[in-house]
Amino acid sequence: MRSYPAIRSSSFFHHRIFSRFRHTLSPMANSTEDSLRRALSDKQSTIDARGNAIRQLKSSGASKSEIDDAVKALNALKLEKVSIENQLKASTSGDTNGSVISRDAFRQAVVNTLERRLFYIPSFKIYRGVAGLYDYGPPGCAVKSNVLAFWRQHFVLEEDMLEVDCPCVTPEVVLKASGHVDKFTDLMVKDEKTGNCYRADHLLKDYCEDKPELKHVLAILDDLSAEQIGAKIKEYGIVAPDTKNHLSDPYPFNLMFQTQIGPSGASTGYMRPETAQGIFVNFRDLYYYNGNKLPFAAAQIGQAFRNEISPRQGLLRVREFTLAEIEHFVDPDDKSHPKYIEVSSLEFLMFPRDEQMSGQNAKKLCLGDAVSKGIVNNQTLAYFIGRVYLFLTRLGIDEKRLRFRQHLPNEMAHYAADCWDAEIESSYGWIECVGIADRSAYDLRAHTDKSGVALVAQEKFAEPKEVEKLVITPVKKELGLAFKGNQKMVVEALEAMNEKEAFDMKAALETQGEVQFEVCTLQKTVTIKKNMVSISKEKKKEHQRVFTPSVIEPSFGIGRIIYCLYEHSFYTRPSKGGDEQLNISRSLTAAGISNKKDITGTSIGKRYARTDELGVPFAVTVDSTSSVTIRERDSKDQIRVNVDEVAAVIKEVSEGRCTWADILQKYPAHSSVSADE
């Protein structure tokens, strides 16, 4: 990437480049951590075995008391597992003694520096702020701009993507089709007197975390229904944190910001919760623009909005944020990728679902092996996983604290073929920063059904072909009588079956008359009877194949990535006097060189300290009309060069054409002992 010098008669030279720096978070002795991980793996294996035994007891018709005893024993094992997890978490957090600081102290040091140096601050501070909203200051804007510029270079330009920019305000009908209006919810409770709102699962989690006897609740929290969470809140006497008033029963709260389009109020809209829908509804025009050819990808960078019930964790959970999303449209029958070979040899931490379910840890895998073994569903999905890895590590994310975790079965939508999250370890734990999903053809089909406009692609045949087509015809009248308001979700699940699933169902219906069928969106199994669905194959002569493309979607949370960059780039160093610490943060990425004058009356040492904290790699001090001193931030080494050479020297180092060590050999060192004291 190119750098553009902008040298003025200034004291301090400001330039941002890609690199990674040391950090203070370090694990405890490997032997202790390894033993805890082994214990956790063994405990998970025992839990899995006990779970299977309970399922066998239920299927064999065992007595209720026998099943209850087995469940009680299983919950005890889960409690022991949580205890081991907490020990492991503590072991990797370090302590406040010596050179390793605790996660909380480290996080506070990072946040204090970022806010003091105006990387970001809470919005509307003079009015006491609004939770979940933040402003980026000058250095924060520069970092964000550089991250987005590199994202465009790495993905949009290098992958020849079609970039679009769609409105933030989205009509209700669009989000009704996508499922957001009905399903984009979290469970909320209200203070019965003040009306203050809280996220129900967060209150229960906070209450149980400090009570060893309730650790088993944390182990099953994600599986609890609204009714079960409400029962726990009442059982434990959990009240509103601020007022100690009683709380309402939990109920689903839609996270979208609702608005009205136009003055009449007749047209309902929402602030978009993601940028993807704007791309999906424009598929037909984008397909035509691309010459009616697949595959192709469309990309969009923009603001998204989620009305979080109780935002916390700074930039990691906010109500307005920047997303960068890619929708790669591909033939569902051919998910190969022409550039797959470029990433197939990459090795990095991957966390497949089998390892998660067996209590193992993430491990280094070769991406090509993961595809050949069927761990990653297809080449195109793998290609984007590899490209995301390269993007994040080149940006400055520590590869040792980056992993790709595969979604568990209960995390995936029924239509998804495979999903992976790029998770980055921070002081908050492992944070999902990028989602890479094979969403099959769900999105385009949903908008086709709702709009009546066919969002399809065509493959023309040189000669007519006789083809067999799978035909699944749900009998909506019978399904409506049986499932009433849930009819649509059952129909969608039936229509999403692949050929093997469909004909297995057909065989079972013909022999048994009914079959148990799991509907993921309902989170339960329903009974499908023979009169509810017709499954067959039809032979037809076709001149072209018309199909709905599948979508591979990498979705980037830019704010989360930036915060993790700050943490991975943050370290402290003692001053020469040894009686204080200078907080150091490094802004990464950029193509340009910028500079800032420091004409304050403070000493040169204090000015160096101030720019170090901002992450400025080089300081240029004007010594005379003919010479300047260049100081490198991390080594604090200084050289003296002619004024006419300073731009060329900085440009060479920043563009990677030479190293600082090379510069030190070329130019005379300049010593100024007092400057950094």
N, C-alpha and C positions, 0 to 999 in steps of 0.2 A: 504494500500500500504506500502511496506517496505522501510525503510531508511537505507542507508549504511554509517556508520561513516568513516570519513577519517581525523582523528585527527592527526595533526602534532604539533610541538612546535611552535604554532602560536599565534598571538595576537587576531585576529578576526575570529569568527566562523560564517560560512555562510550556512544557511539552508532555503529552501523554502518549505512551507506546504500549504494546502488548507485552506482558511478561507476568511471571508469578513470583510471589515473595513468601518468605517464611511466615509462620503464624505461631501464636502462643499456645493454642489448644493442642495438647499432646496426650496420648493414652498412658495409662499406668503400665507397669512391667508386663511384657507380652505373656509371660507364663501365667500370671493371674488372670488376665483377660481371656486367654485361650481356655483355661480351665472352666471359667464361667460360661464361655460359649459352648464348650462340650457338655456341661451340665444342663444348659438350656436345651441343647439338641436332644439329649437323652430324655429330658422331661417331656418335650414335645412328642417324642416317639411313644412314650408311655401314655400320654393323653390321647394320641391318635388311636392306639390299641384299645384303650378303655372306651373311647367313643364308638369304635367298631363293635365292641362287645355289647354295648348298650343297644345299638341298632339290631344286633342279632337277638338280644333278649326280647325286644319289642316285636320283632317279626315272628319269633317262636311262641309268642303268647305267654310270656313269663308273668308272674304275679306282680301286682302294683308295688308291693313292699320290696320285692327283689329289685325291681327297676329303680325305685326311689333310693335304695341303698347304693346302687351302682352310680346313680347320678350324684349323690352326695359325695361319694369317693372321687368322682371325676372333678367336681367343683373344688375339692381340697387340693387335687393335683394342680388345677389351674391357679389356685392361690399361691402354691409353691413356685409355679412358673413365674408369676408376677414378681415374687420376691427376688428370684434370680435375675429377672430383667432389670429390676431396680438396682441391684448390686452391680450389674454390668454397666448400667447407665452411669452410676456413681464412679465406677472405675475409669470410665473413659472421659469423665468430666475433669479429673485432676482435683487438686485441693488448693487452698489459698496460701500454702507454705511453699517456699522455694521459688523456682522459676516458672512453675505451672500454675495458672490461676483457674478458678472455678468458672464454669460456663456462665453463671449469672454475672459474675464480676467482669468477665471478658465481654459479655454482651453489653453491659452498662458502659464499659470503657469505649466500645465501638459507637454506641448510640450517642453518648455524650460528645464524642469527637465529631460525628456526622452532623449533629444538630448545632453544635457551637460553631462549626466551620461552614454552616449553611448548605450542606449537601442536601438535606431535606429538613423540614420543620412541620409541626402540626399546622393545619390550615386555620385561618381566622383566630389566631392566638389572642388578639386584643379583646375578642369576645368569648374567651375561654375555650375556643376550639370546638370542633365537631369530631367525634370518634370516627376513625376509619377514613379520614381525609387528610392528605398531606400535600405540601407545596415543595417543589424542588427549587433550591437556590442556584446561584450561578455555577458552582462546581458540579452540583448534581445534574443540572441541565446539560452541562458539557459531557459528563459521563453517559447520560442517557442518550444524547445525540450520537455519541460515538458508538455505543452498543447497537443502536438501530441502524447506523450507517454500515457497520460490519455485518449485521444481519441481512441487510439488502444486498451487500456485496456477495456474501457467502451463499445465500439462497436465491434471491430474486434474479440477480445478474448471472451468477455462475450456473444456475439451473434453468435459465431462460423462462422464468415464470411470468405470468400475466398479473400485474399489480392493479388492484382496484381500491377505491375509497368510497365506502357506502355510509349512509346516514346513521347517526347514533339512535335517532328516534325510529322505532319500528312498529308498523301497524299490528294490531292484535292478531289478525288472521294469520300472519306469518309465524308468530310464536305459538299460536294455537296448533298449527300444522306440525311444528317442530317438537311439540310436547312440553314446551316451557311453561305455558299458562297453567297446565294441569299438574305438572310434576316437579317444577323447579322450587322445592320447598325444604325448609328445616323445621324442626319442632320447637315451638316457642311457648313460654309461660308468661303470665302477667301478674304483677303485683295487684292484688284485688282491690287495694285502696287507691294507690297512686297511678296505676296503669302502666308503670314502667315495665319494659319487656326484657326478657332474658332467654338465652338459648338453653333449652331444657337439659340436653345432654352435657353441656358445659357445667351447669350447676351441680348435677349429679356427680360428674367426674371430680370437680373441685372438692366436693364434700368427702368423697371416698378416698382420695389420694393420701390424706393424712391419717387414715384410720386402718391399721393393718388388718383388722378383722373384716374389713369391707373390700379388700383387694380383689376378691373373687368377682365383685361386681364390675370392676374395671376390665376384667378379662372377657366379659360377655356384653359390655356396654353397646358395642356396635350392632349387636343382634337383637336388642330389645325393641319392642314395638312402642308406640305412643302410650298405649294403656299400661304397659309394664313400667315404662319410665315414670309415668304419673303415679303409679302405685308405690314405686321406690321413694319418690319425693315425699309422699305422704307418710310412708312407713318410717323414714328417717327424720321427719319433721323439718325438712329443708324449707327455708323461708327466703324472702327477698333479701339479698345481701345488704342493701342500703337502708331499708326500713324495718326489717324483721317481720314484715306483714306476710300473711298467707298468700300462696300462689294459686293461680288457676290451673286447671288440667292442661296438659300439653296439647297443642293443636298445630297443624301444618301452617307455616307462614311462607307465602311466595316471596322469593328474594328479589323479584324484579321491581324497579321503580315504575309505577304506572303514571301516565299522563294523558292529556286530551289533545288531539290533533285538530286544530281549527277552533274558532271562537264559539261554535255552537255546542261543543262538548259531545257531539254525537258520535265522533270517531275516537275510539280508545286506542292508545298506543303505549309502548313501553320503551324505556331506555334499554338498549340492547345489552343482554348479559354476556354476549360473545359476538365476535365479528363474523363468524362462519356463515350465518344465515344469509347475509348479503351476497356472499359468493354463490351459495346454492341457488338462490332465486334468479341469479344472472347466468346460470349454467348454459342455457340455450344460446345466448348471445356470445358468451365466451367460446363456446364450442365452434360456432360459426366463424368467429374472429380467428380461431386457430386452424382454419381450413377444414373444419369438420373431421379432425383427426384426434385420435387418442394415442398415447396418454398425453395429458398436459396438466399443468398446475397453475392455480390462481393463488395469490397471496394478498394479505391485507394487514396493515398496521393501524391500530386505532384504539380509542377509549372504549371500555366496557364498564358496566355498572351492576353492582349486586348489593342489595340493601341488607347487608349482614346484620343479624340480630344483635350480636355483641362483638364488634371488631376488637381484635387484640393482636399482639405480635407485630406491631409496627407495620412496615411495608409488606409483610407477608399476608395480611388479611385486611383488605381495605374495601371501601365502597365504590371507589372509582379507580380504575387502573388501566394500564396499557397492555394490550394483547398484540402479539404478532402471530398470525395464523396462516397455515398453508392447507389448501384442499387440492390433493393430487388425484385426478380422475383417471381411472384405469379400467381396462377390460376385465371383468370378474373372472373370465376364463384364462387370462394370461397376466399374471402379476409378476412376471420377470422384469428385470430392469437392466438396460444396456450398460449402465455404469456401476452395476453391483460389484464387479470385480475390483473396483477401486477401493472399496471399503471392506471386502470380505476377509482380508487378513488382519484387520484391527482386533486387538485384544483389550478388553476392559472389564470392569466389574459388572456382572449381570446377576440378577436374582430371579430365576425362573420360579413359576408357581409351585412346582414339585418340591424345590428346596425350601420354599417358605412353609409349605404344609407339613414338611417333615422336620422342621425346626433347625434346618441348616442355615448357613450364612451365605451372603453373596460371594461369588468367586469369579476369578478372571476366566473368561471364555473367549475363544476366537469366534467372531461374528459368523464367518462362513460355516464353522462347525455347528453353531446354534441353528442355522437354517437347514443344513443337511440332516440334522437329527430331529427336525420338526419342532424345536423349541420356539423358534420364531416362525410365524406362519408362512411368510413368503418373502421373495427377494426385494420387492419394492418397500415393504415395511422395514426390512433389515437395512436397506440402503439409507432410508431416512434416519434410522437409529444411529447408523454410523456417521452420517452427516451432522446430526445433533451433537454426538460426542466430539467431533472435530471442532464444531462451532464453540462449544462450551470450554473445551480445554485451550483452544487458541485464544479465547477471550480472557482466560486467566483463572478459570476454575481448577482447583487442585484435583487431578485425576484420581488421587487416592481417596478423595471424599466425594466422588461422583459414582453413582450406580444406576443401572437401568433395571427397574423392578416390574415384573410382569403382573398384570391384574389377576387376582384370584377369581374363581368362577362366580362368586357372589358379588363381585365388583363390576362385572361386565354386563352390558345390556345384552338382551337375547339375540340381537341382530349382529353384534360385533364379532369379527373373526379372531382378532387378537389385539391386545392393548398393552403398552409399556409406558412407564413413567420414568423420565430422567429425574432422579432425586439427588439433591445436593445436601451434604451434611453441614449443619450450622449449629450454633449454640442452642437452637430450638429443637435439634434433632434432625432427622431426615425430612427434607422439604421437597414436595413435588413442584418442580419448576417448569417442566415441559412434559406434555402428554403426547404420545405418538400412537395413534389408534387406526386400525383397519375397521372402518365403520360399515363395511359392505355397501349395499345400495340403499340403506334405510332413508337417508336424508332426501335424496332426489325422489324416491318413491313417495315419501310423505308429502312433499310439495306438489308432486304430480297429482296425487289423489285429491288434495285440498283445492288446488287451483284449476284443475282440469286441463292444464297445459302439460304435454308430454315432455318430460326432461330426460331424453333418451339419446343414444348414439346409434349409428348404423355401421355395419360392416357389409359392403356389397360383394356378392359372389361373382366370379368370372362365369360360372355356369350354375343354373338352378340346382339346389340341393334338396333332397328329401330328408327332413329332420324329424326327430322325435322330441316332443316338448312335454315337460312335466306340467300338468294342470292340476292345481289345488283349488277347489271351489268350496269355500265355507258356505254352509246353508244358514244365512244370516237370520232367517225367521226362527229356526230351532235354537240357534245360539242365543238369540235375544230372549227367548222364553226361559232358557236355562240360566243365563248369566246376567241378564238385564243390563245395568249400567257398565258392567265389565265386558260387554260383548265385543267392543272395538279392540280391546287389548288381546282377547282370545283370538279374534280374527287375524290380527297382525302377527301373532305368534305362529298360527297355523300357516299363514302365507309365507313366513320366513323360513320354513323347513327346507332343508336340502333334500336331494333325491333319496338318499338312504333313509333319512328320518321319515320322509313321507311314505315310502313303501313298507317300512317297518310298521308304521301306524296302520297302513291299509291291511297288512297281513293280520295284525292283532284284531282289528275291527271285524274282519271276515270270520275269524275263528272264535272270538270271545264276545263280539258285539259292542264292546266298550274298551277304552284304554285310558290309563292315567297319563296326563300330559302336563308338563311343567310350564307355567307361564311366568317368565322372569319378572315382567313388569308388575304382576300381581303378587309376586313373591310367594306363590303357592302352587300346588298341583291340583288340576281340575280333571273331571271325568268327561271325556269326549265319547259320544255314542255314535253308532254307525250312521244315523240319520242326520248328523250334524256336519259332515264334510264328505266331499267326493274327491277321490284321488285317482288320476289316470295319466296315461301318456297318449298323445295324439301325433299321428304322422302328417306332415305337411310338406308341400314343395314351396321353397322360398327362394326369392332372388336376392334377398338381403337378410341379414340378421339384425334385428332391432333389439337393443338391450339397454338396461339401466346401468350406468357405470358404477363401479365401486369407488369408494373414497378412502384414501389414506390421509390422515389429518395429524400433522404435527402442530401443536398449539403451545406458544411460549408466553409465560407470565413474566413480562419484562421487569417489573418492579421486584419480583422475587429473585430473579437472576442477579439484578444489580445489588440487592442487599447481600446475597451470598458472596458476590464478588468483593464487596467491602470487607466482609468477615475474613475471607480467604486471603485478602491482601493486607490485613491489619496486623501489625506487630508493635511491640514496645521495645525501646532500648534505653539503658541507663545513661544519664548525662555523665560527663567526665568527672564531675564532682561526686557522683554516686548518690546524691541526696534527693533526686527527683527522677521522674520518668517523662519522656517526650512521647506523646501518642502519635503514631505514624500511620497514615492511611494512603493507599496508592490508587489513583484513578487509572483505569486501564483503557485501552483501545483508543485509537484515533488515527486519523489520516493527516491531520494538520498540526502545525506548530503554532501555539499562541503564546502571548507573553503578557505580563502584568507588571506595571511599575510599582515599586514599593518606595515611596518617598517620605515615609514616616521618620520621625526623629529618633527612633530606637536604635540600639546598637546593631552592628552587622550580625552578631551572634543570634540575637533575638529574631532578626528577620530571617536568618537561615532556619531557625526552629519553626517559625510560623509557616514557611513554605514547605518544610519537611512534612509538617502535619497535614497540609493540604495534598501531599503526594507529588509535589513538583520535583522532577528528577534532576534538573539542572538549574543552578543559579548563576547569573552572569553579573559580575560586579565591575562597574566601569572604574578603572584605575587612573586613566589619563585619556587624553584625546587620541592616543595611538594604541593603547593596550587595555585588555580586560582580563579578569580572572573567571574561569569557569569552575564551579564546584559541583561534583557529583554527589548526589544525596546520600546513597547508602554507604559508600566508603568514606565520604567526606573529604576525598582527595581533591586537590585543586591544581589547575594548570594555568599558565599565563600565555595568551595568544594575542596576535594583532587584531585590532578591531575589524579589519577587512576579512579576516579568516573565520570569525566566530560563527557566522551562519553556515558556512561549509562544514565546519567541525560538528556542530549540532546535527545537521542534516545527515551526515555520514553515520553517526552513531544511531540516530533515531530510525533510520531506514535499514539498519542492520548490516550496512556495508562494512562496518568495522565495529570492534568492541571498545569499551572504555579502557581496557588494558592496552589495546593497540594505540589509543590516543596518548596514554601515559608514556609509552615508549617514544612517541614522535615529538611530544612537546615537553618543555622543562616543567618539573613539579614546582609548585609554589606553596610555601608553608606559611600558615597563619594560625599559630597555636591558640591565640586568644579568641578567635572568631567564634568557635563552637563551645566555648566554655560558658 
